[in-house]
Amino acid sequence: MDILYIHPAKHAVGPKYVGLGTPYTFMPVGVVALANLLRSQGFAVAGVNYPAQLAKDPDYDLLRWLADYPEARVVLIDLHWYEHSHGALEVARVCKHILPQARTVVGGMTASIFADEIIAAFPYVDYVVRGDAEGPLVQLVRALCNGDEVAAAASPNIVYRRGEIIYSKAQSYVADAEMLDRLDFVDLSFLHDANWYRRLQFSATGLTSSDAAATGHWLCVGRGCYANCSFCGGGARAHEAIFRRKGVLTRSPARVASDIGRLADLGVRQVSFNLDPAMLGERYAAELFSLVRTGGTRLGLYNEQFWLPKPRFLRDLAATFDVSYSELAFTLLSGCEQVRRRNGKPFSNREFLSLLPFLREIGMPIYVYFSLNLPGEDEHAFEQTLTLAQILVDSYPPQLLKMINMLHTLDPLSPLARQPAKFGVEVHYGRFRDYYNYCRATPAARQGVIPVGLRGFEDNSGRSLSHMVERWNAFADRHGGMIYPVPPTW
């Protein structure tokens, strides 16, 4: 085997961490395409989703899996989301212990932001690929598999060390739409226990991964974003800084529809889009949905509505996808409209509630997200959140409704991180080591204790987050079902 790929957990490597914190099993959608791109170039690739395997078998031994591939030349590790800052580096460490001859390559958004710091502080990481990785990774892997470190150093977009010196190559490679359409975001045959991972990707109210048909697949529709929500490190300005790309890069509707057909042929019951088609414009969504219907497939859809959809979009969606295997997620953030607008969601409660009669009529499961600790969500605004949550409980069928209130952590390159004064917050995280330590602390969580102070920023309003957590949890207890309390771990 030439190349190994490992999706890390949030925590360190070892069975003693099972059940502590949230391991985050979802792989970045781009990883699938990168693995298949390398395979198309003649490389043999084997991958494992480490937290997914732990979810299935708490005694799963990653070191034993690594030892089965003593000839591997390269190990790829994703560090896309900051929540993997500790786990990804721990995977790199054990890889160097088990396979000392293999070169460890880390990539993703968080790795791109902190590439120099990672290379300087963690000797078991050999290379970081910044930004889009397709061209650079093929060039780098080809050189490393040939044992040519000089040629490897010529790859664009990489950061590496030679002795005590850190080298940062120019970030000259940026993917284009033609490249995205050539990539294969569907084939998981390189991944150990791929069908188990597909079961974990399924999300729909009333159906669980224990149902035999409940399999899902996150599919790439494009890259980038038009918005700059306060809490998100994947907005338009962050993408420009990380990937050197302005605007949104989309795959063609025909290619996405073709992939949905392939997933249906594989027996997958639900597709999830990494970008909301409603955000990409009416023409794009209408063409995509029309092509899916023409293809004769009728999968379920899990879609996170970045912005509030128009009724026409919802009607088209319901005509295209199997509602019984679907779920729409709405990020309301707050019941207070001023707080919602301040943090990037410019729609009113009335506009949201006006969609519910149609969604209720077609039997669409919905998942509503609030956030306790965003700027402006003081105890007065929180009263409005509780009021809106009660309206939802009273007006939407309980078997079709999920609802949760969560605490946000400071996302690198989010507007909160870049412009704290604008949002009236004090920022505590700014280096990679801050996120590494934040993730490392997860196993220290005590039962029933919610760490409201470990989120990297503080609002100066004087609100009591602990009191707000107690009140939301009491609301959840009263209504039960799928109205969830604030997650007790992070």
N, C-alpha and C positions, 0 to 999 in steps of 0.2 A: 504494500500500500504506500503510495507516494505521499498523500496528504491526509491528515486527520482534521476534522472540525469538531469543536466542542462548544455547545451553548452552556455558559456557566450558570450556577445558581447565584442568588444574592450573597449567600454565606460561603464559608470555607468548604473545603472538600472533606467529607467524612459523614458517616451515618448519624453521629451524635447531634447533628444540626437539624435533623428532620423534625418538623412541627414547630420550629422557631422562626417567626417572621414569615414573610411572603417570599417564596423562592423565585417567582416570576418565570414561568415556563415558556412563554411565547418567544420564539426566535424572531429576529428582524426579517421582514419579508425578502430583503435583498440577499440574505445569506443563501437562500435556495437557488437564486439565479447565479450567484458566484460559484457555488459548488458545481452546478450544471455547466457553467461556462468552462471551468477547469476540466471537467470530464470531456467536454467537446474538443478540448485541446490535447486529449490523449492521456491525461493524468488519472490515476486511480484515487478516488476520494471515498473515505468512510467518515460518517459523522455520528455524534450522539448528543442528545439533549439531556444533560445531566440532571437538572431538577425534575424533568418529566419522568426519568427513570426512578428517581427517588420517590416520586409520588406513587409509582406503581409498586416499588420494592424498597422499603426503607434501608435494607441491607445492601443495596446496589453498590458495587465497588468500582469506581472510576479507574483506580490504579490498575486493577486487573484488566479492564478493557484496554487501557493504554499498553500494557505489557503484551497484549496479543498482536501488536504491530511494531515489532522491534526494528523494522527497516524503514519506518516512516521518516521522511526528510523534513517535512514542514507540518506544524500544528497551527491551525487557524482558530482564533478565539474572538468572539464578538464582545465588544464593549460599547454598545450602542446607547443604552440607557444608563444614567448615572447610578441606578439601583444595583447595577452589577459591578460597581467599582472595586469592591473587595473580592467578590467571587471570581471575577475574570482574572485578577492578578494571582489569586490562589491556584486557579487552574494552571496558569503559566508556570507557577513555581513547581507544582507536582509533575508537570510535563517535563521540565528540565531534570527532575530527579529520576524519573522512569526512563525517559528518552533523551539523554544528554546530547546526543548527536543531532537531534531535530532542532530546527529553528522555529521559534515561536513568533507568530505574526498576529497583532491585535489591530482591530479596526472598528469603525462605527462613530457615531456622533460624539460621544463623550471622549473616546480615545483621540479623535481628531482635535478636540478643543484643548486637551491636556497632553498632547503627544510629547513635547519636550520634557515635561515634568515626569511623565511615566518612564521614558527612556533613561532619564537621569537617576531616578530613585529605585528602579526595579530591574536589577541586572538579569533576571530571568525572562524579560521581554527583549527580543532581539530587534524587531521592527514594528513600527506603527505605520499603518496606511491611513492617510488623512483624506477626507472627502470621498468622492466617488472612487470606487476601487477596481472597476472591471479591468481596464488597461494596465494599471500599475500592478495589480495582483498577478495577472498572467505573466507579465515580464519578470516580476520578482520570484515567483514560484519556479518558473522555468530555469532561472539562474541558480536558485538554491538547490533544485533537484539535480542540476549538473555539477554541483559543488563549486560554483563560480561566484565567490563573494564579491569580486570586482564588478562583474556584470550585474549582480544584485543591487549594488550601490548606485548603479546608473538608472534605476527605476524612478519614475516621477512620483510625487505625492508621499514619499516615505520619510520617516525620521528613524535614525539608527545611531549606534555609537561604534567608534573604533578606538579602543583604549579608553582614555578619559575624555575624548572629544565627541560631542554630539553633532551630527550632521542633519540638516533639514533640507531636503530637496524641494525644488520649486513645485508648487501645486498646479501643474500645467494640464493635467487631465481632468476634464469635466464631461460627464456622460451627456448624450443628446437623445432626442426622441427615437431616432433610428436604432440606436443601441438598445434602448429599453424594449423596443418591439422585437428585437432579435433574441432577447434573453428568455430563458425558461424558468418561470416562477411556479411551476406546478409539480414537477417530478421530484418526489422525495425518496426515490429508491436508494440514494446514498446514505440515508439516515437509518440508524438502528431503531427498530420498533416503530416504524413510521406510522402505522395505523393507530397505535396507542396515542401518538402525538396528535393525530387528526381528531381523535375522540376528545382530547383536552381542549382543542380549539373550538369546539361546538358551544354555542351559547343561545339558549332560548328558554323563556319562562315556561315552566311546566314540563320540560323535557330535560334530561340530564345525560351526562356521558355514560351512564349505565345502560341507556337505551341502545340497542344494537345498531340502529340506523343513525344514531346521533354522532356524525362525524363532520368536521368542518375544516376549512382551509382559508388562511389569510392570504389574500391575493393583491399583488401590486397593481394599482391603477395609475400611479404617477409618483412624482417626488416634488416636495416643496409645499408652500402654503401661501395664501393671499393675506392671512390675518396675522396679527401680533398680539395675541391674548396675553395678559399680564403674567400668567403662571407658566406659559409654555415655552420650552426651549427649542421647539421645532417650528417656530413661526417664520415669517418671510425674512426678517432681518437676520435671524439665526442661520437660516439656510444660506443666505448670501455670504455670511461670515465663514461658515464651515465648508460649503461646497463651491463657493465662487460662482453661484448661479442666482439670477434674479427671476422672480416669477415662479410659475408651476410648470413642470415638465410632465406631460401626460402620455400614456400609452394610447394607441389608437383603439377606438371602440371595437373594431373588428378583432383585434388581437385579444382584448380582454374577453370578449364574447366567446372567442375560440377556446380560451383557457377555461371558461366556465363549462363549456361543452366537454372538455377533457376531464374536468373534475367530476362531472355527472357520469361519464363513462367509467370512472374509477369507483363509483358508488358513494362519493361524497354527497352529503345531504345539505350542506350549508356553506355558502361562500361569504367571506368578510372582506370588505374593501379597506385598504389602508388610507385612502382618501375618500371623502364623501362626494359622490357624483353630483349632488345638488350644488356643491361649491364650484364645480367645474363648468357650470353653465347649463341652461335648459337644452341647448342643442346637443351637447355632449351626452347628457343623461338620456335624452330621448332616443338618440341614435344607438347608444349602448343597449338600452332596454329593448328596443325594437329588434336588434340583432339577436339578443338572447331569446326572445320569443320566436323569431324565425328559425332559430336552431333547434327548437322543440324541447329545450331543457327547462325544468322547473324546480330549481333548487330553492332552499330557503336562503334568506339574506340576513346577516347581522350587519347593521350599518350604524356607525356613530355619526349623528347629524351635527356637523361642525357648526352650521348655521341653521336657522329655522327653515324647514322646507316649505315650498308652496303646495297648496292642495293638488295642483296638477301633477307635481312630482310624485306625491304619495299615491294618487290614483294609478299612475303609470307603474309605479313600483309594485302595487298590489296586483296589477294585471300580469306582472312578469314573474314574480317569485311566489313560492309556496309559503303563505302566511303562517301555517301551522309549524313550520321549521324556521321561523324568522324572529327577529327582535330588533327594535330601533332604540338606540341610546340617545338620550337628550341631556346635554350638559347645561343645566339651569343655573348652577353655581349658588344662586340665592333667590329667595322670594322677593327681595328688594330690587326693583328694577334699576335703581341708580347704581347699586353695587354690581349688578350683572353687566351693565353697560361699561362701567369703569374697568371691568376686568375682561372685556372683549366680546361679550355676547349682546348685541344691540337689538333686543326684541322685548316686547312687553309680556306681562302675564296673560293679558287678554289674547294676544296673538297666539301664544302657546296653547292656551285652553281652547281656542277656537278650532284647533286641529283634532281635539279628542273625540268629538262625536263621530267623525269619519273613521278614525283609528279604532274606536270601540265597535263601530258597525261591522268592520271587516275582521274583527277579532285579532288585531295586531298586538303582540306582546311589546311592552315598552319598559325601558330601564332608565330611571331618572336619577341624575347625579347632582348632589349639592356639595358645597365645600364650606367648612366651618371657619377656616382661618385666612381667607383672602382679604386684601385691603378693603376696609369699609364694612365688613361683616361683623359689626359690633352687636351687642345684645339687643338693641332696638331693631336692627335689620334682621336679626335672627328670629324675632317674633314674626316677621313677615314670611320668613322661610317656613316656620312651623305652620302658619296659616295656609300657605300654598300647599304644603305637604298634606294637610288635612283635607283640603279641597280635592286633591288627587285621590286620596283614600276613599272619599265619599262618592266620587264621580266615575271612577274607573273600575272595571271588574277586578277583584282581588287576584284572580288566577292569571291575569294578564299584566300585573304590575309588580315591578321591582323598584326599590328606592333605597338610596344610601346617602349618607353624609360622611365626607372624608376630610382628612387634613392634607394639604398640599405641602410638599417639600420644595425648597428653592431649586429651580431647574437652571443649570448653567446656560448662560446667554439668553435667558428669558428677560422680558422687560423689567420684571421685578429685580433681577440680578444686575441689570445694566443701568437702570434708572431708579434706584431705591427712593430718592428724595421725591420723585414724582408721585409715588404711591404711598408715601408716608411710612416707610418701613426701614428698619435697621437690618442690614445684611451681615450674616456671620460666616457664610461659606463663600470661598472664592478660588481656592486651590484644589487640585485633585485630592490631596491628602485629606481635606475636609470631607469629601464624599466617600473616600476610602474608609475613614474612621466612622462616619455615619452608618455605612453598611455593616462594618465590622461589629458595631454595637448591637446589631439586631438580636443575636442569640442571648444577650443579657437582659432582654425584656422580661419583666416579672408578670406573672399571671394576673390579669385584671387591671394592670397599670397602663394607662395610655400616655405615651411620651409626647405631650403637646409641645415641649420645648426643644425638640431635636429636629427642627424643620429648616434650619438655616436662615430664618428671618423672623423678625418680630414686628407686629403692628403696634403703633404707639397710641392706640385709642384707649388703652386701659381696660379692654374687655377681659372677661374671665373665660378662657377657652375650656377650662376644666368644668365650669358650671354649664357652659353650652353643650359640652359632650354629655354631661349627666342628663340634661333636658332632652336632647335628641334620643338618647338611649331609652329614656322613659317613654317617649313617643313610640319608638320601635317596639318596646315591650307591650304597650297597650294594643298595638295593632297586629303584631305577630306576622305570620306568613312570610312574605319576602320583602318586608320593610326591615332593613338591616341596621344594626347598631354601628357606631363608629368602630372601624377595625382596631382591635386592641394592640396589634403589633404593626411594625412598619418595615 
